[in-house]
Every structure is written in C-alpha cells, then in structure tokens.
Amino acid sequence: MPEYNFIPLEFRERLPAEIAERAQDFFEIMRTRRSVREFSPASVPMQAIEFAVRTAGSAPSGANKQPWFFAVITDSEIKSKIRYAAEAEERINYGERFTQEWLEALKPLGTDEHKEFLESAPVLIVIFKQTSRIEQNRQRKNYYVNESVGLSMGLLISALHYAGLATLTYTPSSMKFLNKILERPSNETPVAIIPVGYPNEGATVPDISRKPIKEIMKVY
Ligand SMILES: Cc1cc2nc3c(=O)[nH]c(=O)nc-3n(C[C@H](O)[C@H](O)[C@H](O)COP(=O)(O)O)c2cc1C
C-alpha cells in the first residue's frame, strides 16, 4: 500500500487590520491591470516570466493534475508564424464566423483582424490545457480542466501585472495552429495567447467600467 504523507502547513497568522489593509493594497494594484494591445518591442527580464509561470503552476487544480503547459516564445520567426496563422483565422472570424451580436459586443474594444501585438510584444505565452494524461501506459482524463487552467491563467496575468508588465488575454478561435507551430501533442489544446511586455508609449485602452460591488457580491 502506498503511503500518503502530510506536512505542516506554511501559514502566517496576521491581525485582522493587517489582513484588511493587505487586501486593499492588492486591490489597488490589481485594479490598474488592463488588457494592452499596443506593445513596445523592448525586451523584458526573463526571470520575471519564469517566476510568473511558477506562480501560475502553483494554482489549485482538480485532483492536483496540474493540467497546463506554458509555451514561452521570444523567437521572432515563431512569433511571425503565429501572427500569420492567427490573422488568417481572424479574417474568417470578423468576415463570417462572428455573429452580428458578437461584433457589436466587440465594438467598444476597437479590435479587428490585425494582430500586430503578436510580433511587437517581446514575449508570447501560449497556455495549453491538457485534457488527458498518460499514466501507466493508459490515457486518463483530467478533472476540472477548464476551471484549473482558468485559475492558473488568472494567477499568471496577476503575477505579471504585479511584477510591472503588461499583458493581453488573446483567444483567436480556432487556435489549433498553435499545436503545429509549437509542436505540442494532441492531448493539449491551446486556451489563450498572452502577449507580455511594456505598453507602447501613449498606449490607450477602451474606456470601460467594472460592475459595482453590489452587483457582483451579496453577503448571506
Ligand atoms: C477568456 C478571454 C478571452 C479574451 N479574448 C480576447 C481576444 O481574443 N482579443 C482581445 O483583444 N481581447 C480579448 N480578451 C480581453 C478582454 O476583451 C478584456 O479582458 C475585457 O475587455 C476587459 O478589459 P481589461 O482586461 O482591460 O480590463 C479576452 C479576455 C478573456 C478573459
């Protein structure tokens, strides 16, 4: 019979006032995160990328299967291939695949089929979800894959923002071309491309607002 060990939890006790202050401090940092679509080509410290991916890899996951993989791209040739393939998909999306309702929803963001950021951002992180895994020579399904990968992506963009870098969550459906370009196996499905870098000087973002707390939270 295998033995399952338990270890002491690392947990720092804090006073309620300190907890409240830290929660507010974190909110003040995170409320300035925005999706950036205009990047400067200036390179970023790769150590920050690695730590952000480590943070993402620390996310909770269904049965701790950690069903994610992060492809980090700095090579300009690969970035160009990704842009070329993504823009081909986007021409179909904007031309015929998106419904009128979807196009209306996208209007405030000012997006179109041109995706220059895929070449100008110094780093692209492609997140893959692993729908299954091989265990003892058998293919087994992972659990709560979408929820787990979503959490991991949230930690990734939070860590990058906290570090001082800008990100975009970009999802050019379909994204299957990424498996081919990045030579990833068929049990992996791309979930998003996260361009990372510094915003271009004078970069602008859509003037949008957040739902008020009363609309998103109720204490029972
Ligand atoms: C799952 C997901 C997919 C997204 N896909 C795209 C995308 O394909 N292109 C894009 O420009 N922005 C995309 N976004 C960014 C959203 O448009 C953006 O988060 C939203 O408008 C709120 O703006 P903010 O991130 O600046 O707060 C995506 C965001 C999420 C969470």
The ligand as an SDF file (V2000), in Angstrom:
LIG
                    3D

 31 33  0  0  0  0  0  0  0  0999 V2000
  -11.1420   34.4190  -21.9440 C   0  0  0  0  0  0  0  0  0  0  0  0
  -10.8110   35.7700  -22.5290 C   0  0  0  0  0  0  0  0  0  0  0  0
  -10.6540   35.8820  -23.8960 C   0  0  0  0  0  0  0  0  0  0  0  0
  -10.3060   37.1220  -24.4600 C   0  0  0  0  0  0  0  0  0  0  0  0
  -10.0740   37.2020  -25.7980 N   0  0  0  0  0  0  0  0  0  0  0  0
   -9.6550   38.3660  -26.3340 C   0  0  0  0  0  0  0  0  0  0  0  0
   -9.3000   38.4270  -27.7100 C   0  0  0  0  0  0  0  0  0  0  0  0
   -9.3610   37.4430  -28.4360 O   0  0  0  0  0  0  0  0  0  0  0  0
   -8.8760   39.6240  -28.2100 N   0  0  0  0  0  0  0  0  0  0  0  0
   -8.7640   40.7350  -27.4120 C   0  0  0  0  0  0  0  0  0  0  0  0
   -8.3570   41.7710  -27.9160 O   0  0  0  0  0  0  0  0  0  0  0  0
   -9.0800   40.6990  -26.0880 N   0  0  0  0  0  0  0  0  0  0  0  0
   -9.5120   39.5320  -25.5440 C   0  0  0  0  0  0  0  0  0  0  0  0
   -9.7870   39.4580  -24.2010 N   0  0  0  0  0  0  0  0  0  0  0  0
   -9.6230   40.6480  -23.3570 C   0  0  0  0  0  0  0  0  0  0  0  0
  -10.9880   41.2610  -22.9710 C   0  0  0  0  0  0  0  0  0  0  0  0
  -11.5370   41.9200  -24.0780 O   0  0  0  0  0  0  0  0  0  0  0  0
  -10.7680   42.1970  -21.7890 C   0  0  0  0  0  0  0  0  0  0  0  0
  -10.3000   41.4610  -20.6740 O   0  0  0  0  0  0  0  0  0  0  0  0
  -12.0440   42.9270  -21.3710 C   0  0  0  0  0  0  0  0  0  0  0  0
  -12.4840   43.7570  -22.4050 O   0  0  0  0  0  0  0  0  0  0  0  0
  -11.8230   43.7640  -20.0900 C   0  0  0  0  0  0  0  0  0  0  0  0
  -10.7820   44.6710  -20.3230 O   0  0  0  0  0  0  0  0  0  0  0  0
   -9.4790   44.7210  -19.3970 P   0  0  0  0  0  0  0  0  0  0  0  0
   -8.8350   43.3800  -19.4750 O   0  0  0  0  0  0  0  0  0  0  0  0
   -8.6450   45.8210  -19.9780 O   0  0  0  0  0  0  0  0  0  0  0  0
   -9.9320   45.0070  -18.0110 O   0  0  0  0  0  0  0  0  0  0  0  0
  -10.1470   38.2500  -23.6290 C   0  0  0  0  0  0  0  0  0  0  0  0
  -10.3200   38.1140  -22.2420 C   0  0  0  0  0  0  0  0  0  0  0  0
  -10.6480   36.8890  -21.6990 C   0  0  0  0  0  0  0  0  0  0  0  0
  -10.7750   36.7660  -20.2040 C   0  0  0  0  0  0  0  0  0  0  0  0
  1  2  1  0
  2  3  1  0
  2 30  2  0
  3  4  2  0
  4  5  1  0
  4 28  1  0
  5  6  2  0
  6  7  1  0
  6 13  1  0
  7  8  2  0
  7  9  1  0
  9 10  1  0
 10 11  2  0
 10 12  1  0
 12 13  2  0
 13 14  1  0
 14 15  1  0
 14 28  1  0
 15 16  1  0
 16 17  1  0
 16 18  1  0
 18 19  1  0
 18 20  1  0
 20 21  1  0
 20 22  1  0
 22 23  1  0
 23 24  1  0
 24 25  2  0
 24 26  1  0
 24 27  1  0
 28 29  2  0
 29 30  1  0
 30 31  1  0
M  END
$$$$
